[in-house]
Amino acid sequence: SIKNGKIKPLGNGKFMVNVNDGTESDISVMANMENGENRSMGTVKFRVKRVPPPSVKFASLTTDGTITKGEIDVTLGPIANYPNFPFNAPCKVVSFTLSVLSNGAVEDYQIKTNIIPQNLKDRLKKLRKGERVMISEVRVLGPDTKVVSASGLTMKVR
């Protein structure tokens, strides 16, 4: 049990703990003994670390940069993660805007999933050297089931 949060069993002896606030939390463990008795196994104080804002990765890029048409072609879509976070906290892109800057015009595509649809993949295959692709308005579902914003990327085709 936990005083200031919720514990959710994940199976195989693993649990997801969501803490409401603070930098520490006391977690108590009870064991069901073979004779049917419930016995306290003790209480341990844990330090709490907040999940940081998610970062976005597209192909090999985690910041603005150049990319080949081949890299764009084999990438399904943007991926969200928590770099330098000590826990494997799951997160997933749930929507984003992909913009193509071509011949002085901007084409915006709102995508309500984490995968670029085939019709847009076909459009991206027509990109030429020097044109730009932007991923913006990225929304990410975090381990706490909250959807948050993440910063995007600007890529120049090389």
C-alpha positions in Angstrom: 0.0 0.0 0.0 1.0 3.6 -0.4 -0.1 6.7 1.4 0.0 9.3 -1.3 -0.7 7.5 -4.6 -1.9 4.3 -6.3 -0.2 1.0 -6.9 -1.2 -1.1 -10.0 0.1 -4.6 -10.4 1.6 -5.3 -13.8 2.3 -9.1 -13.3 5.4 -11.1 -12.7 6.0 -9.2 -9.4 6.1 -5.8 -11.1 4.0 -2.8 -10.2 3.3 0.7 -11.6 3.3 3.3 -8.8 1.7 6.7 -9.4 2.4 9.3 -6.7 0.2 12.3 -6.1 2.8 14.7 -4.8 6.1 15.0 -2.9 9.6 13.8 -3.3 9.3 10.7 -1.1 6.7 8.0 -0.5 6.3 5.2 2.1 5.4 1.9 0.6 4.2 -0.9 2.8 4.2 -4.6 1.8 1.9 -7.3 3.1 2.4 -11.0 2.4 -0.1 -13.8 2.3 1.5 -16.6 4.3 0.9 -20.3 3.5 -1.3 -20.6 6.7 -3.6 -17.9 5.4 -2.2 -15.2 7.6 -1.5 -11.7 6.3 1.8 -10.5 7.6 3.4 -7.0 7.3 6.8 -7.3 5.6 7.7 -3.7 6.5 7.6 -0.2 5.1 10.2 1.4 2.9 10.7 5.0 2.0 11.2 5.6 -1.7 12.5 8.7 -3.4 10.0 9.9 -6.1 11.1 11.1 -9.5 8.7 12.9 -11.7 8.4 11.8 -15.3 10.1 14.5 -17.5 8.5 16.0 -20.6 8.7 13.6 -23.5 11.1 14.0 -26.4 10.4 13.2 -30.0 12.5 11.2 -32.4 12.1 10.7 -36.1 14.4 8.3 -37.8 17.8 9.0 -36.2 16.9 12.7 -35.4 16.2 13.9 -31.9 16.8 17.6 -32.8 16.4 19.6 -36.0 18.7 18.4 -38.7 19.1 16.9 -42.2 17.6 13.6 -43.3 17.7 11.5 -46.5 14.6 10.5 -48.4 15.4 6.9 -47.7 15.3 7.5 -43.9 12.0 9.2 -44.3 10.6 6.4 -46.4 11.5 3.6 -43.8 10.3 5.6 -40.8 6.7 4.8 -39.8 6.3 8.0 -37.8 7.6 10.0 -34.8 8.4 8.1 -31.6 8.2 9.6 -28.1 10.5 8.7 -25.2 12.0 10.0 -22.0 15.8 10.3 -22.6 18.1 10.1 -19.6 15.2 8.9 -17.4 16.2 6.0 -15.2 12.9 4.0 -15.6 11.4 2.4 -18.6 8.2 4.6 -18.7 6.0 3.9 -21.7 4.7 6.7 -23.8 3.2 6.9 -27.3 2.6 9.7 -29.8 -1.2 10.0 -30.3 -1.3 12.8 -32.8 0.9 15.3 -34.6 1.0 17.7 -37.6 3.3 17.0 -40.4 4.1 20.0 -42.7 5.9 19.9 -46.0 7.6 23.1 -47.2 7.9 22.8 -50.9 8.3 25.4 -53.7 7.5 28.2 -51.3 4.2 26.6 -50.2 3.3 24.9 -46.9 1.2 21.7 -46.9 -0.1 20.8 -43.4 -1.4 17.3 -42.5 -3.0 16.6 -39.1 -2.4 13.0 -38.2 -4.4 11.4 -35.4 -2.1 8.4 -34.8 1.6 7.8 -34.5 2.0 6.4 -38.0 2.2 8.4 -41.2 -0.6 7.2 -43.5 0.3 5.7 -46.9 -1.1 8.6 -49.0 1.2 11.0 -47.1 4.2 8.5 -47.4 3.6 8.7 -51.2 3.7 12.5 -51.0 7.0 12.3 -49.0 8.6 10.1 -51.6 8.4 13.1 -54.0 10.5 15.4 -51.8 13.5 17.0 -53.4 16.9 18.0 -51.9 16.6 21.2 -49.8 12.9 20.8 -49.1 11.8 20.7 -45.4 9.5 18.5 -43.4 8.3 19.7 -40.0 6.7 17.6 -37.2 4.8 19.9 -34.8 1.9 19.9 -32.4 3.0 16.5 -31.1 0.7 15.0 -28.4 2.0 12.2 -26.3 0.1 9.7 -24.0 2.3 9.2 -20.9 2.3 6.3 -18.3 -0.1 8.3 -16.1 -2.6 8.2 -19.0 -2.4 12.0 -19.4 -1.8 13.5 -22.9 0.9 16.1 -23.0 2.6 18.2 -25.6 6.1 17.5 -26.9 8.3 19.7 -29.0 8.7 18.8 -32.7 11.4 18.7 -35.3 12.4 20.4 -38.5 14.2 18.3 -41.1 15.9 19.3 -44.3 16.1 16.7 -47.1 19.7 16.1 -48.2 
